[in-house]
Amino acid sequence: MTVIDKTSFEKINVDKKNHLFYQQLQAMVELCSSDHSEDTLQKISAFSNAYPRSSHGYALLGITYSKRSFFDAAFINLQKALLLSPIDETALTCLRALLQDRGRHEDGITILERCISINPADPIVWQKYWQSVKSIAYEEYTEATAKRFIKILDKNNLIRPSQIISSIIRLLEKKQNLLEISRIETQSSFNSELKRVISVLLETPLLLRIIELCPIPNIIFEILLRRLRKAFLLHDNLETSNNNYLAIQCSLALHCFTNEYIYGEDKEETQKLRQLEQFISDVVSEGASVPWRHIACLASYRPLHKFNWSRNLKAPVHMTDLFLRQVHHIDYELSLRDSIPSIDLITEDTSVAVKEQYEDNPYPRWVNIGILQKSMTISEIINLAGIRILSNGPDSSNQLKILIAGCGTGQHSIEAAVRYANSYITAIDLSLSSLSFALRQTRELDIENINYLHGDILDLISWENRFDVIETTGVLHHMSDPMLGWRILKRCLKPKGLMRVGLYSSLARAGLSVVKENMGELERPITNQKIYDYRNKILDIAGVEFEKLARYPDFFSTSELRDLLFHVQEHTFTLIEIKNMLNELDLVFCGFETVDENTKQAVSAGGKGPDSLFSLDAWHNFEQLNPHYFSGMYTFWVQRLD
Ligand SMILES: C[S@@+](CC[C@H](N)C(=O)[O-])C[C@H]1O[C@@H](n2cnc3c(N)ncnc32)[C@H](O)[C@@H]1O
């Protein structure tokens, strides 16, 4: 059902002559937004007849007919509106929603493409576009759909690529020749078919593009990429001058860097890599030039910043991105470390151990982010999240002070800085590697309302700063005493302030404990090599353990897998425990974030009507029946009253 966007009418230019028309139009817009009775329909019809050359009357008629479920009449009027004004935003929005609701997704997307061409900078249209493209159940692979995804990915920072990766995989799985090369049984047959493999990959630019941006949570494509990487390493007599080969190698190297070399390597590869490293180092020290394919090949196993010679090479244009991400970004992050102020020394045992983990493996290593959204007031954010607060929330007439406690590598702080209108963000974390990654990205995106601080949540105990909103997702459960951390954060919250919290669910993570029991613990200290070996052992065994893990996208990159299975400190909770903690903290549960309609109905049906959505008991009952629902995390809002 279309919700009328009154702002599109506010953009209409009014001169004095049109004053009467404008007044009447405003009255009609009000009427149409609040009511769709027969009487309203007649009034809007009369208005439309009085101004037959204006698109607005037809657009409003279309909306009213649509609300009254007279879809044919709605279509006719919306089309009339668009004939008069092909850029009538209200008519376009309503027509798209109508098409989408009637299952005509493709037509709906075509309308959105028209909206984009009319207004390419409008973030809302882009947002609707990726949501629509993503949600179609594709029956076959088509170039048109692949191009749509590329268009979305090319619009850097429109969304986190991980938000559309599953849809892209579902589409690519329908591409017959890609499936065929993914199913080649052995490495040696793969090597002998390399030419065919390359030509299929060259005609699948969507795969090459997405692998540069995020890990691929799919084992079939993982096997393809592993084989490809090994084939390039073992066959260094491949055509040397072929830039197409090099382009694929660069995508692959960017992919392996992004998943933090989660594929590991076998003995044959390690031996060959030793020779390759030696060869490159000798050639460079003689002042001769190394074929670029060797550098790209090495970069798909080792990050180039590890090699001093990488700073002296002048990369060709098509390798700029590879050098940028594997060398220059890392050097820049190192140079930023000292500029991040510290709150205090980190001394508590668990915090020290957790810090070490995230210094080794900053989490997560991301490329693009979802920031092309409209910034919103706090009430808009509350509405969108679908939560209910009990008394007036933070006062948005002043600049909102927001604390991100445990900001990681900055996705969280940057998205918050863009989402909350008129806000100033303080973001703290234990890990300097994560913070310098976050600071680099923040500067590159020209975001100026974030202050990064190095420190422990425990250090905030003596802080005088108070915040309107505190967000802490995926953090408290890594403290030795989560309740203490939570209490300290509550102290930093202003009265009526809001907190957005993410905690692990015991039920959803029960499968992981079984995997750990079956596979045995990893001996500490945890190293990346041990993680790769452990993971490869799981893949060799395949079967149940792998299936449990493959549900988690975290299985497909090193820092995320370390977070998933080998964290130095992890607590999990039931909703009843959370309810008790909230009682003790005197915080009010405001609801889970963005719950889909089916779930809302299920929770309401199992409890006492719609109010159940704000009862942790009702959610607990729901979770018992749907144990995987919170497999990411419980993400909910709470409010401080006093
Ligand atoms: C799993 S990451 C989550 C990052 C981010 N909140 C997000 O949702 O993407 C956990 C982060 O919390 C930080 N962290 C854990 N315990 C902390 C503490 N006691 N004080 C500050 N940061 C902490 C870690 O360093 C790590 O970067």
The ligand as an SDF file (V2000), in Angstrom:
LIG
                    3D

 27 29  0  0  0  0  0  0  0  0999 V2000
   32.3040   -8.1890   17.1050 C   0  0  0  0  0  0  0  0  0  0  0  0
   33.0010   -6.6160   17.0920 S   0  0  0  0  0  0  0  0  0  0  0  0
   31.5720   -5.6260   16.8420 C   0  0  0  0  0  0  0  0  0  0  0  0
   31.8720   -4.2970   16.2040 C   0  0  0  0  0  0  0  0  0  0  0  0
   30.6710   -3.3950   15.9350 C   0  0  0  0  0  0  0  0  0  0  0  0
   29.9450   -3.0370   17.1120 N   0  0  0  0  0  0  0  0  0  0  0  0
   29.7300   -4.0150   14.9390 C   0  0  0  0  0  0  0  0  0  0  0  0
   28.5830   -4.2960   15.2560 O   0  0  0  0  0  0  0  0  0  0  0  0
   30.1680   -4.2070   13.7860 O   0  0  0  0  0  0  0  0  0  0  0  0
   33.3540   -6.3750   18.7930 C   0  0  0  0  0  0  0  0  0  0  0  0
   34.1880   -5.1340   19.0540 C   0  0  0  0  0  0  0  0  0  0  0  0
   34.0210   -4.7870   20.4300 O   0  0  0  0  0  0  0  0  0  0  0  0
   35.2570   -4.3680   20.9520 C   0  0  0  0  0  0  0  0  0  0  0  0
   35.2260   -4.6040   22.4180 N   0  0  0  0  0  0  0  0  0  0  0  0
   35.0790   -5.7600   23.0760 C   0  0  0  0  0  0  0  0  0  0  0  0
   35.1230   -5.5530   24.4000 N   0  0  0  0  0  0  0  0  0  0  0  0
   35.2780   -4.2230   24.5790 C   0  0  0  0  0  0  0  0  0  0  0  0
   35.4210   -3.3950   25.7240 C   0  0  0  0  0  0  0  0  0  0  0  0
   35.4320   -3.9110   26.9500 N   0  0  0  0  0  0  0  0  0  0  0  0
   35.5720   -2.0730   25.5440 N   0  0  0  0  0  0  0  0  0  0  0  0
   35.6040   -1.5400   24.3030 C   0  0  0  0  0  0  0  0  0  0  0  0
   35.4920   -2.2780   23.1790 N   0  0  0  0  0  0  0  0  0  0  0  0
   35.3410   -3.6050   23.3170 C   0  0  0  0  0  0  0  0  0  0  0  0
   36.2630   -5.2580   20.2440 C   0  0  0  0  0  0  0  0  0  0  0  0
   37.5500   -4.6950   20.2430 O   0  0  0  0  0  0  0  0  0  0  0  0
   35.6650   -5.3610   18.8520 C   0  0  0  0  0  0  0  0  0  0  0  0
   36.1760   -4.4150   17.9730 O   0  0  0  0  0  0  0  0  0  0  0  0
  1  2  1  0
  2  3  1  0
  2 10  1  0
  3  4  1  0
  4  5  1  0
  5  6  1  0
  5  7  1  0
  7  8  2  0
  7  9  1  0
 10 11  1  0
 11 12  1  0
 11 26  1  0
 12 13  1  0
 13 14  1  0
 13 24  1  0
 14 15  1  0
 14 23  1  0
 15 16  2  0
 16 17  1  0
 17 18  1  0
 17 23  2  0
 18 19  1  0
 18 20  2  0
 20 21  1  0
 21 22  2  0
 22 23  1  0
 24 25  1  0
 24 26  1  0
 26 27  1  0
M  CHG  2   2   1   9  -1
M  END
$$$$
